[in-house]
Protein backbone atom coordinates (compact mmCIF):
# COMPACT_ATOMS: atom_id res chain seq x y z
CA UNK A 1 0.00 0.00 0.00
CA UNK A 2 1.43 3.44 -0.92
CA UNK A 3 2.27 5.81 1.90
CA UNK A 4 0.15 8.94 2.42
CA UNK A 5 1.47 11.90 0.43
CA UNK A 6 1.51 15.44 1.85
CA UNK A 7 1.57 18.24 -0.75
CA UNK A 8 3.03 21.44 0.72
CA UNK A 9 1.82 24.92 -0.24
CA UNK A 10 3.91 28.10 -0.33
CA UNK A 11 2.41 29.64 2.82
CA UNK A 12 3.55 26.65 4.87
CA UNK A 13 7.16 27.17 3.78
CA UNK A 14 6.88 30.93 4.18
CA UNK A 15 5.96 30.49 7.85
CA UNK A 16 9.33 28.83 8.48
CA UNK A 17 11.76 29.20 5.55
CA UNK A 18 14.62 27.74 7.61
CA UNK A 19 12.76 24.44 8.22
CA UNK A 20 13.74 24.43 11.88
CA UNK A 21 10.33 24.53 13.58
CA UNK A 22 8.61 21.70 15.42
CA UNK A 23 6.21 21.30 12.50
CA UNK A 24 9.04 20.74 10.01
CA UNK A 25 11.09 18.52 12.30
CA UNK A 26 8.02 16.38 12.93
CA UNK A 27 7.44 16.07 9.19
CA UNK A 28 11.06 15.10 8.56
CA UNK A 29 10.83 12.47 11.30
CA UNK A 30 7.72 11.03 9.59
CA UNK A 31 9.52 10.89 6.23
CA UNK A 32 12.62 9.28 7.75
CA UNK A 33 10.39 6.67 9.41
CA UNK A 34 8.83 5.99 5.99
CA UNK A 35 5.37 6.82 7.33
CA UNK A 36 4.58 9.54 4.77
CA UNK A 37 5.94 11.02 1.55
CA UNK A 38 6.14 14.73 0.79
CA UNK A 39 5.85 16.57 -2.51
CA UNK A 40 6.51 20.27 -3.11
CA UNK A 41 5.01 21.71 -6.33
CA UNK A 42 7.51 23.42 -8.64
CA UNK A 43 5.31 26.51 -8.46
CA UNK A 44 5.86 26.54 -4.69
CA UNK A 45 9.64 26.27 -5.18
CA UNK A 46 9.60 29.34 -7.42
CA UNK A 47 7.29 31.35 -5.17
CA UNK A 48 9.39 30.46 -2.11
CA UNK A 49 12.58 31.48 -3.92
CA UNK A 50 11.00 34.84 -4.68
CA UNK A 51 10.03 35.33 -1.03
CA UNK A 52 13.59 34.41 0.01
CA UNK A 53 14.97 36.96 -2.44
CA UNK A 54 12.70 39.67 -1.02
CA UNK A 55 13.78 38.83 2.54
CA UNK A 56 17.46 38.91 1.57
CA UNK A 57 17.14 42.29 -0.17
CA UNK A 58 15.26 43.72 2.81
CA UNK A 59 17.85 42.33 5.24
CA UNK A 60 20.69 43.82 3.21
CA UNK A 61 19.04 47.25 3.12
CA UNK A 62 18.61 47.14 6.89
CA UNK A 63 22.19 45.92 7.29
CA UNK A 64 23.51 48.86 5.25
CA UNK A 65 21.53 51.27 7.42
CA UNK A 66 22.77 49.64 10.62
CA UNK A 67 26.41 49.58 9.50
CA UNK A 68 26.25 53.25 8.50
CA UNK A 69 24.80 54.12 11.92
CA UNK A 70 27.49 52.09 13.70
CA UNK A 71 30.29 53.86 11.80
CA UNK A 72 28.73 57.25 12.65
CA UNK A 73 28.52 56.33 16.35
CA UNK A 74 32.07 54.97 16.37
CA UNK A 75 33.38 58.29 15.08
CA UNK A 76 31.37 60.20 17.67
CA UNK A 77 32.33 57.93 20.57
CA UNK A 78 36.08 58.01 19.72
CA UNK A 79 36.55 54.46 20.94
CA UNK A 80 39.89 52.77 20.46
CA UNK A 81 38.66 49.21 19.93
CA UNK A 82 40.73 47.30 17.31
CA UNK A 83 38.05 44.64 16.90
CA UNK A 84 35.63 47.26 15.59
CA UNK A 85 37.94 48.14 12.69
CA UNK A 86 36.96 44.84 11.05
CA UNK A 87 33.46 46.17 10.42
CA UNK A 88 33.07 46.61 6.64
CA UNK A 89 31.93 49.88 5.14
CA UNK A 90 28.61 50.28 3.35
CA UNK A 91 30.50 50.67 0.08
CA UNK A 92 32.26 47.33 0.66
CA UNK A 93 28.96 45.63 1.48
CA UNK A 94 27.38 46.92 -1.72
CA UNK A 95 30.21 45.45 -3.79
CA UNK A 96 29.44 41.93 -2.56
CA UNK A 97 27.62 39.80 -5.16
CA UNK A 98 23.89 39.31 -4.78
CA UNK A 99 22.42 35.81 -4.88
CA UNK A 100 20.37 35.14 -7.99
CA UNK A 101 16.82 33.83 -8.22
CA UNK A 102 18.01 30.67 -9.96
CA UNK A 103 20.58 30.05 -7.21
CA UNK A 104 17.82 30.32 -4.61
CA UNK A 105 15.62 27.91 -6.56
CA UNK A 106 18.48 25.45 -6.82
CA UNK A 107 19.21 25.85 -3.10
CA UNK A 108 15.60 25.02 -2.27
CA UNK A 109 15.49 21.99 -4.56
CA UNK A 110 18.67 20.64 -2.97
CA UNK A 111 17.30 21.28 0.51
CA UNK A 112 14.08 19.42 -0.28
CA UNK A 113 16.10 16.52 -1.67
CA UNK A 114 18.12 16.37 1.57
CA UNK A 115 14.87 16.27 3.55
CA UNK A 116 13.59 13.38 1.46
CA UNK A 117 10.93 15.42 -0.36
CA UNK A 118 10.22 15.36 -4.08
CA UNK A 119 9.53 18.36 -6.32
CA UNK A 120 6.42 17.90 -8.49
CA UNK A 121 6.61 19.50 -11.97
CA UNK A 122 4.31 22.28 -13.16
CA UNK A 123 1.12 20.58 -14.37
CA UNK A 124 0.04 20.61 -17.99
CA UNK A 125 -3.30 22.14 -17.07
CA UNK A 126 -5.44 23.14 -20.04
CA UNK A 127 -5.22 26.91 -20.36
CA UNK A 128 -8.76 27.17 -21.71
CA UNK A 129 -9.97 25.67 -18.43
CA UNK A 130 -7.90 28.12 -16.37
CA UNK A 131 -9.25 31.02 -18.44
CA UNK A 132 -12.82 29.84 -17.83
CA UNK A 133 -12.11 29.43 -14.12
CA UNK A 134 -10.63 32.93 -13.96
CA UNK A 135 -13.57 34.55 -15.78
CA UNK A 136 -16.08 32.74 -13.58
CA UNK A 137 -14.17 33.48 -10.32
CA UNK A 138 -14.01 29.70 -9.90
CA UNK A 139 -11.84 28.86 -6.90
CA UNK A 140 -8.97 29.34 -6.38
CA UNK A 141 -9.52 32.47 -8.54
CA UNK A 142 -11.36 35.34 -6.91
CA UNK A 143 -13.32 38.35 -8.14
CA UNK A 144 -10.07 40.32 -8.65
CA UNK A 145 -8.82 37.66 -11.11
CA UNK A 146 -5.98 36.63 -8.79
CA UNK A 147 -5.20 32.95 -8.39
CA UNK A 148 -3.19 31.74 -11.39
CA UNK A 149 -0.34 30.25 -9.35
CA UNK A 150 -2.81 28.87 -6.79
CA UNK A 151 -4.66 27.18 -9.64
CA UNK A 152 -1.43 25.54 -10.82
CA UNK A 153 -0.73 24.30 -7.28
CA UNK A 154 -4.26 22.90 -7.14
CA UNK A 155 -3.77 21.08 -10.44
CA UNK A 156 -0.44 19.71 -9.20
CA UNK A 157 -2.28 18.33 -6.16
CA UNK A 158 -4.98 16.82 -8.39
CA UNK A 159 -2.42 15.27 -10.76
CA UNK A 160 -0.66 13.63 -7.81
CA UNK A 161 -3.99 12.38 -6.44
CA UNK A 162 -5.05 11.02 -9.84
CA UNK A 163 -1.79 9.13 -10.51
CA UNK A 164 -2.11 5.35 -10.88
CA UNK A 165 0.13 4.72 -7.86
CA UNK A 166 -1.55 7.35 -5.67
CA UNK A 167 -2.69 6.53 -2.18
CA UNK A 168 -4.15 9.09 0.22
CA UNK A 169 -3.03 12.64 -0.70
CA UNK A 170 -3.27 15.64 1.65
CA UNK A 171 -2.99 19.28 0.58
CA UNK A 172 -1.35 21.21 3.42
CA UNK A 173 -2.21 24.88 2.94
CA UNK A 174 -3.46 27.80 4.98
CA UNK A 175 -4.83 29.46 1.84
CA UNK A 176 -8.51 30.38 2.10
CA UNK A 177 -8.86 30.07 -1.68
CA UNK A 178 -8.86 26.27 -1.33
CA UNK A 179 -10.90 25.91 1.84
CA UNK A 180 -13.05 28.48 3.63
CA UNK A 181 -11.37 30.26 6.53
CA UNK A 182 -10.91 27.89 9.44
CA UNK A 183 -12.23 24.92 7.45
CA UNK A 184 -10.52 21.80 6.09
CA UNK A 185 -13.07 20.94 3.41
CA UNK A 186 -12.68 22.35 -0.11
CA UNK A 187 -14.84 25.07 -1.59
CA UNK A 188 -17.80 23.80 -3.60
CA UNK A 189 -16.08 24.59 -6.93
CA UNK A 190 -13.04 22.54 -6.01
CA UNK A 191 -15.07 19.71 -4.51
CA UNK A 192 -16.84 19.49 -7.85
CA UNK A 193 -13.52 19.36 -9.69
CA UNK A 194 -12.35 16.50 -7.45
CA UNK A 195 -15.56 14.63 -8.18
CA UNK A 196 -15.03 15.12 -11.92
CA UNK A 197 -11.67 13.33 -11.73
CA UNK A 198 -12.98 10.62 -9.40
CA UNK A 199 -10.97 11.69 -6.36
CA UNK A 200 -13.24 12.56 -3.44
CA UNK A 201 -12.48 9.76 -0.98
CA UNK A 202 -8.70 9.57 -1.30
CA UNK A 203 -7.83 13.22 -0.54
CA UNK A 204 -7.67 15.34 2.57
CA UNK A 205 -6.92 18.93 3.57
CA UNK A 206 -5.01 20.44 6.47
CA UNK A 207 -4.05 23.91 7.63
CA UNK A 208 -0.73 22.94 9.24
CA UNK A 209 1.87 20.20 8.90
CA UNK A 210 0.79 18.55 12.15
CA UNK A 211 -2.83 18.57 11.03
CA UNK A 212 -1.66 16.97 7.78
CA UNK A 213 0.02 14.15 9.69
CA UNK A 214 -3.14 13.67 11.77
CA UNK A 215 -5.36 13.54 8.67
CA UNK A 216 -3.02 11.06 6.96
CA UNK A 217 -2.88 8.77 9.98
CA UNK A 218 -6.63 8.81 10.49
CA UNK A 219 -7.22 7.96 6.82
CA UNK A 220 -4.75 5.08 6.80
CA UNK A 221 -6.07 3.54 10.04
CA UNK A 222 -9.74 4.17 9.22
CA UNK A 223 -10.25 5.79 12.59
CA UNK A 224 -11.12 9.25 13.76
CA UNK A 225 -8.09 11.01 15.15
CA UNK A 226 -7.87 11.13 18.93
CA UNK A 227 -4.99 12.55 20.99
CA UNK A 228 -2.70 9.88 22.41
CA UNK A 229 -2.07 9.91 26.15
CA UNK A 230 1.51 11.01 26.89
CA UNK A 231 3.80 9.40 29.42
CA UNK A 232 4.60 11.37 32.60
CA UNK A 233 8.18 11.74 31.38
CA UNK A 234 7.01 13.43 28.17
CA UNK A 235 4.95 15.88 30.21
CA UNK A 236 7.92 16.62 32.51
CA UNK A 237 10.18 17.31 29.52
CA UNK A 238 7.62 19.63 27.98
CA UNK A 239 7.02 21.58 31.20
CA UNK A 240 10.77 22.19 31.55
CA UNK A 241 11.02 23.28 27.91
CA UNK A 242 8.09 25.68 28.29
CA UNK A 243 9.70 27.23 31.38
CA UNK A 244 12.90 27.80 29.37
CA UNK A 245 10.93 29.22 26.43
CA UNK A 246 9.13 31.68 28.69
CA UNK A 247 12.40 32.73 30.34
CA UNK A 248 13.78 33.55 26.88
CA UNK A 249 10.71 35.70 26.15
CA UNK A 250 11.33 38.14 29.00
CA UNK A 251 12.20 41.51 27.51
CA UNK A 252 11.26 40.45 23.97
CA UNK A 253 9.04 42.83 21.95
CA UNK A 254 5.49 41.63 21.38
CA UNK A 255 5.62 42.61 17.71
CA UNK A 256 8.37 43.10 15.17
CA UNK A 257 8.54 44.37 11.61
CA UNK A 258 9.04 41.80 8.85
CA UNK A 259 10.39 42.22 5.35
CA UNK A 260 7.10 42.92 3.54
CA UNK A 261 6.26 46.00 5.67
CA UNK A 262 3.92 44.03 7.92
CA UNK A 263 4.33 43.06 11.55
CA UNK A 264 4.72 39.70 13.23
CA UNK A 265 3.50 38.92 16.73
CA UNK A 266 5.59 37.04 19.28
CA UNK A 267 2.29 35.55 20.47
CA UNK A 268 0.19 34.64 17.39
CA UNK A 269 -3.37 35.83 17.88
CA UNK A 270 -2.56 38.50 20.49
CA UNK A 271 -3.19 42.15 19.64
CA UNK A 272 -2.88 44.75 22.38
CA UNK A 273 -4.70 48.11 22.12
CA UNK A 274 -3.32 50.33 19.35
CA UNK A 275 -2.41 53.13 21.77
CA UNK A 276 0.27 50.93 23.38
CA UNK A 277 3.70 51.28 21.79
CA UNK A 278 6.97 49.36 22.19
CA UNK A 279 5.22 46.63 24.20
CA UNK A 280 7.43 43.84 25.54
CA UNK A 281 6.97 40.77 27.72
CA UNK A 282 7.90 41.34 31.37
CA UNK A 283 6.63 38.12 33.01
CA UNK A 284 5.29 34.74 31.88
CA UNK A 285 3.83 32.35 34.43
CA UNK A 286 2.02 29.16 33.51
CA UNK A 287 -0.02 26.57 35.39
CA UNK A 288 1.65 23.19 34.90
CA UNK A 289 -1.42 21.32 36.09
CA UNK A 290 -3.43 22.97 33.30
CA UNK A 291 -1.30 21.37 30.58
CA UNK A 292 -3.09 19.30 27.94
CA UNK A 293 -0.61 17.19 25.96
CA UNK A 294 -1.60 15.46 22.72
CA UNK A 295 0.92 13.16 21.06
CA UNK A 296 0.00 13.14 17.38
CA UNK A 297 2.41 10.38 16.42
CA UNK A 298 5.52 8.52 17.57
CA UNK A 299 7.85 7.31 14.83
CA UNK A 300 9.81 4.08 15.37
CA UNK A 301 9.52 4.64 19.11
CA UNK A 302 12.20 7.32 18.94
CA UNK A 303 10.56 10.60 17.95
CA UNK A 304 7.19 11.99 19.02
CA UNK A 305 5.38 14.98 17.57
CA UNK A 306 2.32 16.65 19.03
CA UNK A 307 0.83 19.69 20.72
CA UNK A 308 0.59 20.95 24.28
CA UNK A 309 -1.68 23.68 25.68
CA UNK A 310 -1.03 25.59 28.90
CA UNK A 311 -2.84 28.41 30.68
CA UNK A 312 -0.46 31.34 31.00
CA UNK A 313 -0.44 34.78 32.59
CA UNK A 314 1.67 37.29 30.64
CA UNK A 315 2.86 40.60 32.05
CA UNK A 316 3.90 43.35 29.67
CA UNK A 317 5.51 46.78 29.67
CA UNK A 318 4.74 49.47 27.11
CA UNK A 319 4.80 53.17 26.32
CA UNK A 320 1.77 55.40 25.81
CA UNK A 321 1.33 58.95 24.59
CA UNK A 322 0.67 61.16 27.62
CA UNK A 323 -2.45 62.68 26.14
CA UNK A 324 -3.92 59.28 25.30
CA UNK A 325 -3.03 57.89 28.72
CA UNK A 326 -4.75 60.62 30.72
CA UNK A 327 -7.80 60.44 28.45
CA UNK A 328 -8.23 56.75 29.39
CA UNK A 329 -8.20 57.22 33.17
CA UNK A 330 -11.99 57.10 33.34
CA UNK A 331 -12.31 54.09 31.04
CA UNK A 332 -11.46 51.28 33.48
CA UNK A 333 -8.08 50.84 31.82
CA UNK A 334 -6.43 47.47 32.41
CA UNK A 335 -2.92 48.86 32.74
CA UNK A 336 -1.01 50.56 35.56
CA UNK A 337 1.12 53.70 35.40
CA UNK A 338 4.79 52.99 36.12
CA UNK A 339 6.57 56.21 35.09
CA UNK A 340 4.52 59.37 34.38
CA UNK A 341 7.56 61.11 32.90
CA UNK A 342 9.27 58.41 30.86
CA UNK A 343 10.16 61.19 28.44
CA UNK A 344 8.66 64.38 27.10
CA UNK A 345 5.86 62.65 25.18
CA UNK A 346 5.34 59.25 26.78
CA UNK A 347 4.44 57.55 30.03
CA UNK A 348 5.49 53.98 30.86
CA UNK A 349 2.77 51.53 31.82
CA UNK A 350 2.47 47.84 32.68
CA UNK A 351 -0.33 45.34 32.40
CA UNK A 352 -1.22 41.66 32.35
CA UNK A 353 -3.42 39.28 30.36
CA UNK A 354 -4.29 35.61 30.55
CA UNK A 355 -4.16 33.19 27.64
CA UNK A 356 -4.16 29.57 26.58
CA UNK A 357 -0.98 28.94 24.60
CA UNK A 358 -0.73 26.04 22.16
CA UNK A 359 2.76 24.76 21.35
CA UNK A 360 3.85 22.24 18.73
CA UNK A 361 6.67 19.99 19.88
CA UNK A 362 9.10 17.29 18.75
CA UNK A 363 10.70 15.01 21.36
CA UNK A 364 13.72 12.74 20.93
CA UNK A 365 13.04 9.86 23.34
CA UNK A 366 16.46 8.27 22.98
CA UNK A 367 18.18 11.34 24.41
CA UNK A 368 15.16 12.63 26.39
CA UNK A 369 15.38 15.94 24.59
CA UNK A 370 12.77 18.39 23.32
CA UNK A 371 14.12 19.01 19.82
CA UNK A 372 11.68 21.81 18.99
CA UNK A 373 8.96 23.76 20.76
CA UNK A 374 7.07 26.49 18.88
CA UNK A 375 4.04 28.62 19.73
CA UNK A 376 1.28 27.80 17.25
CA UNK A 377 -1.62 29.82 18.62
CA UNK A 378 -2.61 31.97 21.59
CA UNK A 379 -6.20 32.40 22.74
CA UNK A 380 -6.87 35.26 25.14
CA UNK A 381 -8.90 34.51 28.26
Helices and strands as residue ranges (DSSP letters): E 4-8, H 10-14, H 22-32, E 36-41, H 42-77, G 82-86, H 90-95, H 101-115, E 118-120, H 127-135, H 148-162, E 169-172, H 188-196, E 203-206, H 209-221, H 232-249, E 255-257, E 263-265, E 276-286, G 288-290, E 292-299, E 303-321, H 322-327, E 335-339, E 346-364, E 369-380
